[in-house]
Amino acid sequence: MAQVWTDKISDLRITPLRRARRLVLEFFEKCAPPRHNIVSSFALKVIKITSLKGNRESKYINALSTRFLPADPLSEGERFLPTVIICAPKDIEILPYSLLSVVAHLSNGKNLFLLVPSDISQLVNKILNDLEIDAEVITDEALIKENLKDNKASIEKAARMQLLKLLSVISQESRQVLVVDGDTIFLKGRNWVLENKTAFPISQEFLPRHTNFSRQKLGLKSESGLGFVTHHQVVCKDCVEQIISRAGGIESLADKMQSAFGKTECWDDVYPSEWQFLGEFAMESDRHEVVPVRFANIGLNRELINLEFSRDLNRSKIQFELEKLEKSVPELYSISLHSYK
């Protein structure tokens, strides 16, 4: 994998310990089995047990254990679904790569939507035109105005982003929608849905404060011990509708989320995560069967990857770079270029 990441890594940004951790995780990624077996079943039990106890050590154990989950067990399932990409201004450089990777591996010409703030909507439309991609652009403001009575203009930014993802799903006609954060690049596809079974990537991180929100504010049991914060997920419309109903309506859910943000001083605080409570609700639903799958993702600072981020790149150039990246890391399904890494 050495050829994928840039060699110009500042020791001030990446410590030897973090670099060693990444190498270890990448090694285990390569060794992970491709299907259900005794090892993956045992790994799933380890994840649940360590996470449920709320131990800080679970984040280290889970980082290894998730590598041994099956990668693509729904062999005859639906591979392409209607997809919503959530793009913030900070992700605009990555968007051309994310878009083409989603078209190739997730949507394949099915309904594709981009949810963006109005101040970058024109730029996003230009990118779509330049890349010759057919997609509908929806603005954050229009979605909020349509669904929230007082528009929640003062709602905290993180709560607003989480609500927008929920609203983007219930505004769709499709029963199941792939929701994707715009800073993720997909390198492979999966079979996502087979009858009532849905593949859910399992995060390497599990935060008790996320499940505390699910228990205290949404009345979920939240006993799975699995982390669902993977920044992409198949979201069932009926799950979102039931969550909103359980919370007392969308206005009430917005208030619950808003009141919980900013309270993260302690390990056991209450802090919402839309990815987490969507996964937990699906786990507890009688209508859905969650199939845990390997995340197979590496989270990187975008400065550490050899991609020529530029708004004037053409489609063939971006596809060439993506294909090169896919061949370089065949064991990965996606790469997340988070701004906070």
Solvent accessible surface area in square Angstrom, and as a share of the most:
residue,aa,sasa,rsa
1,M,36,0.16
2,A,83,0.64
3,Q,122,0.54
4,V,8,0.04
5,W,11,0.04
6,T,23,0.13
7,D,136,0.71
8,K,183,0.78
9,I,31,0.16
10,S,47,0.30
11,D,104,0.54
12,L,172,0.86
13,R,114,0.42
14,I,11,0.06
15,T,59,0.34
16,P,107,0.67
17,L,143,0.71
18,R,113,0.41
19,R,82,0.30
20,A,49,0.38
21,R,108,0.40
22,R,33,0.12
23,L,104,0.52
24,V,70,0.40
25,L,12,0.06
26,E,6,0.03
27,F,121,0.50
28,F,53,0.22
29,E,3,0.01
30,K,115,0.49
31,C,68,0.41
32,A,13,0.10
33,P,21,0.13
34,P,87,0.55
35,R,164,0.60
36,H,104,0.46
37,N,61,0.31
38,I,152,0.77
39,V,78,0.45
40,S,2,0.01
41,S,56,0.36
42,F,135,0.56
43,A,6,0.05
44,L,35,0.18
45,K,126,0.54
46,V,35,0.20
47,I,0,0.00
48,K,66,0.28
49,I,104,0.53
50,T,20,0.12
51,S,1,0.01
52,L,81,0.40
53,K,142,0.60
54,G,21,0.20
55,N,60,0.31
56,R,136,0.50
57,E,104,0.47
58,S,2,0.01
59,K,82,0.35
60,Y,129,0.49
61,I,65,0.33
62,N,1,0.00
63,A,3,0.02
64,L,66,0.33
65,S,13,0.08
66,T,1,0.01
67,R,2,0.01
68,F,43,0.18
69,L,2,0.01
70,P,1,0.01
71,A,6,0.04
72,D,39,0.20
73,P,38,0.24
74,L,10,0.05
75,S,87,0.56
76,E,147,0.66
77,G,15,0.14
78,E,90,0.41
79,R,88,0.32
80,F,50,0.21
81,L,6,0.03
82,P,21,0.13
83,T,0,0.00
84,V,1,0.00
85,I,0,0.00
86,I,5,0.03
87,C,1,0.01
88,A,11,0.09
89,P,63,0.40
90,K,103,0.44
91,D,6,0.03
92,I,9,0.05
93,E,72,0.32
94,I,0,0.00
95,L,0,0.00
96,P,6,0.04
97,Y,1,0.00
98,S,0,0.00
99,L,0,0.00
100,L,6,0.03
101,S,1,0.01
102,V,0,0.00
103,V,32,0.18
104,A,60,0.46
105,H,32,0.14
106,L,0,0.00
107,S,1,0.01
108,N,90,0.46
109,G,74,0.71
110,K,97,0.41
111,N,88,0.45
112,L,10,0.05
113,F,26,0.11
114,L,0,0.00
115,L,1,0.00
116,V,0,0.00
117,P,23,0.15
118,S,57,0.37
119,D,117,0.61
120,I,19,0.10
121,S,18,0.11
122,Q,158,0.70
123,L,43,0.21
124,V,0,0.00
125,N,65,0.33
126,K,112,0.48
127,I,6,0.03
128,L,7,0.03
129,N,114,0.58
130,D,73,0.38
131,L,3,0.01
132,E,143,0.64
133,I,19,0.10
134,D,139,0.72
135,A,24,0.19
136,E,96,0.43
137,V,33,0.19
138,I,31,0.16
139,T,32,0.19
140,D,7,0.04
141,E,74,0.33
142,A,54,0.42
143,L,4,0.02
144,I,4,0.02
145,K,149,0.63
146,E,133,0.60
147,N,42,0.21
148,L,3,0.02
149,K,188,0.80
150,D,93,0.48
151,N,60,0.31
152,K,33,0.14
153,A,92,0.71
154,S,106,0.68
155,I,18,0.09
156,E,71,0.32
157,K,143,0.61
158,A,36,0.28
159,A,0,0.00
160,R,49,0.18
161,M,44,0.20
162,Q,19,0.08
163,L,0,0.00
164,L,1,0.00
165,K,15,0.06
166,L,0,0.00
167,L,1,0.00
168,S,0,0.00
169,V,1,0.01
170,I,43,0.22
171,S,54,0.35
172,Q,11,0.05
173,E,175,0.78
174,S,26,0.17
175,R,127,0.46
176,Q,18,0.08
177,V,0,0.00
178,L,0,0.00
179,V,1,0.01
180,V,0,0.00
181,D,19,0.10
182,G,1,0.01
183,D,8,0.04
184,T,0,0.00
185,I,0,0.00
186,F,5,0.02
187,L,5,0.03
188,K,75,0.32
189,G,7,0.07
190,R,4,0.02
191,N,16,0.08
192,W,4,0.01
193,V,5,0.03
194,L,55,0.27
195,E,149,0.67
196,N,68,0.35
197,K,70,0.30
198,T,1,0.01
199,A,2,0.01
200,F,5,0.02
201,P,2,0.01
202,I,0,0.00
203,S,5,0.03
204,Q,25,0.11
205,E,100,0.45
206,F,11,0.05
207,L,44,0.22
208,P,14,0.09
209,R,49,0.18
210,H,17,0.08
211,T,3,0.02
212,N,22,0.11
213,F,0,0.00
214,S,0,0.00
215,R,98,0.36
216,Q,121,0.54
217,K,68,0.29
218,L,4,0.02
219,G,54,0.52
220,L,8,0.04
221,K,139,0.59
222,S,2,0.01
223,E,116,0.52
224,S,16,0.10
225,G,1,0.01
226,L,0,0.00
227,G,1,0.01
228,F,0,0.00
229,V,35,0.20
230,T,1,0.00
231,H,35,0.16
232,H,3,0.02
233,Q,2,0.01
234,V,1,0.00
235,V,3,0.02
236,C,6,0.04
237,K,46,0.19
238,D,24,0.12
239,C,4,0.02
240,V,0,0.00
241,E,83,0.37
242,Q,59,0.26
243,I,2,0.01
244,I,21,0.11
245,S,83,0.54
246,R,124,0.45
247,A,4,0.03
248,G,60,0.58
249,G,25,0.24
250,I,28,0.14
251,E,44,0.20
252,S,35,0.23
253,L,0,0.00
254,A,1,0.00
255,D,77,0.40
256,K,56,0.24
257,M,0,0.00
258,Q,70,0.31
259,S,57,0.37
260,A,4,0.03
261,F,19,0.08
262,G,67,0.64
263,K,119,0.50
264,T,55,0.32
265,E,165,0.74
266,C,79,0.47
267,W,46,0.16
268,D,100,0.52
269,D,33,0.17
270,V,28,0.16
271,Y,51,0.19
272,P,1,0.00
273,S,8,0.05
274,E,6,0.03
275,W,7,0.02
276,Q,4,0.02
277,F,1,0.00
278,L,7,0.04
279,G,0,0.00
280,E,3,0.01
281,F,10,0.04
282,A,3,0.02
283,M,62,0.28
284,E,68,0.30
285,S,17,0.11
286,D,149,0.77
287,R,143,0.52
288,H,13,0.06
289,E,79,0.36
290,V,18,0.10
291,V,14,0.08
292,P,18,0.11
293,V,0,0.00
294,R,17,0.06
295,F,18,0.08
296,A,1,0.01
297,N,7,0.03
298,I,8,0.04
299,G,29,0.28
300,L,6,0.03
301,N,13,0.07
302,R,39,0.14
303,E,109,0.49
304,L,8,0.04
305,I,10,0.05
306,N,85,0.43
307,L,18,0.09
308,E,98,0.44
309,F,46,0.19
310,S,39,0.25
311,R,133,0.48
312,D,124,0.64
313,L,28,0.14
314,N,88,0.45
315,R,71,0.26
316,S,77,0.50
317,K,65,0.28
318,I,1,0.00
319,Q,67,0.30
320,F,125,0.52
321,E,15,0.07
322,L,9,0.04
323,E,92,0.41
324,K,128,0.54
325,L,9,0.05
326,E,47,0.21
327,K,164,0.69
328,S,20,0.13
329,V,1,0.00
330,P,79,0.50
331,E,26,0.12
332,L,1,0.00
333,Y,24,0.09
334,S,1,0.01
335,I,0,0.00
336,S,1,0.00
337,L,0,0.00
338,H,11,0.05
339,S,59,0.38
340,Y,153,0.58
341,K,75,0.32
